[in-house]
Amino acid sequence: RSRRAKKQKLERIYEKDLPLIYSDPNWIQIMLQNIISNAVKYTPEKGEVTVTTQSMTGQVLIRVEDNGYGIPEDELATIFDSYSRVKDHQHVAVGTGLGLAIVKSLVEAHKGLITVDSQLDEGTTFTVIVPNEPIL
């Protein structure tokens, strides 16, 4: 179900004058679509998803936080593996298990880093840090 159908709040905290990221805009779109759609999928009705951008020295940080179901600790180590799927709150695996693997490979191809922090029944935070200088 969509964010609107679930009556979720989407908050955007964007830093003004954020430096350019030297990448294909399609990469940014694929990355954000995957991470945000997962946040919506694994957050209950009336939950919250927050997208933050921030400039760091020579880098740009993109963070997607939710107050959803969270990821079980025993699944965190494989979250970026191909065909890895997190069970939803009803313990039913959904999706193909390729989205986060694709996101990680795109981030790493751009010399970036992606991390995940999660607490069961409290939410999940994905953080992407990418350089804002040309990549050779």
N, C-alpha and C positions, 0 to 999 in steps of 0.2 A: 504494500500500500504506500501511497505517496505521503510526503511530509504534511501536506495540507489535509489529506484525508485522516491522518493520525493526529491532527491539530498540534503538531510540534512547532516549537519556536526555533527559528533559525536566526542566530545573531552573527553579524559580521563586524569584526574589529580590524579594520584595515589601516595600516600606517600611511599617513600622507607622504607623498614624494618618495615612495618605495623605489629603489633602484631597479633597473631592468634586469630580467633574467635572460641570459642568452640561451634560448632554447626554442624549439618548435612549439608554437602556441597549442598545437594539437596534443603535445605531450602534457602540458599543464592541464588541458581539458580532460584528458583520459585519467590522469592522476587524481584530480579533484572529484570527477564523477564517481570513480571507484570508491574513494575514501568517504565522501559525503553520502553516497547511496548506502554504503555499509552502516554508517552512523544512523541513518534514518531507519534502515531495516532492523537494526538491533537495539533501537530505542523505543520504549513503549509510547502509547498515546499520551499526548500533552507533555512529552519530554522535550529536552533542549539539545540543540546542536550548535556549536560555536565554531566559526572559522576565523582564524586570526592570521594576519601577515605582519611581519616585523623585520626591519633592517638590522643586520648585525655586520660587524666589520668584514667586508668582502663577501658577505653571504646574505641570503634572504631565508627567513624562517616562515614556514606555513604550518599552522597547527589546526587540527580538526578534533574537537572535544565533544563528547556526548555524555549524557547521564543515563545511558542505557543499561543493558543487562550485563555488560562486561564480558571479558574473555577468561575462561578458566585458566588458572596458572599453568596447568599441564599442557595447554594448547598454545601458549605464547611462543614457545621455542620453534614451532613449525608454522606460525601464522603466515609467513611469506613464502612457504614452499608451494610448488605447483600442486594443485588438486587438494590442498588443505582447506577444509571447511570447518568453521566454527558452528557448533550446534546452537540453535536459537533457544529462547527461553522454554520452549516446549520440547527441546532435545531432538529437533528435526533438522538435519543438515540441509541447507538451502544454497543455491548458487553452484557454479562450476568449480570454484576453488582456484580460479586463475587470476582473478582481479588483483589481489595484493601481490602475487608473484610478478605480474606485469608491471605494477606500480614500482616495485622494488627494482626491477631491472631497468626501468626508465630513469629512476632517480640515480642509480649507480652509473648509468651510461652518461649522465650529466655531472659526474664526480660529486654527487650529493650523498646524503645519509638520510635514512628513514628509521624511526624508532616507534615503538608502541609501548604504552603503559596502560594497564588495565586492572581494575578491581571488580571482582564479581559483584553484581547487583549495584554497582556505583557508577560505572561508566568506563569509557576508553578514550585515550588521547593518542592520536597519530601525529608525529612531528616530522616534518621534512625540512632539511636544511640543504640549500643548493648555492653554489657560488654565483655571484653576480658579475663575473668576468668571463670573457670568451674562453671556451673549452677547446683545446686543440685536438 
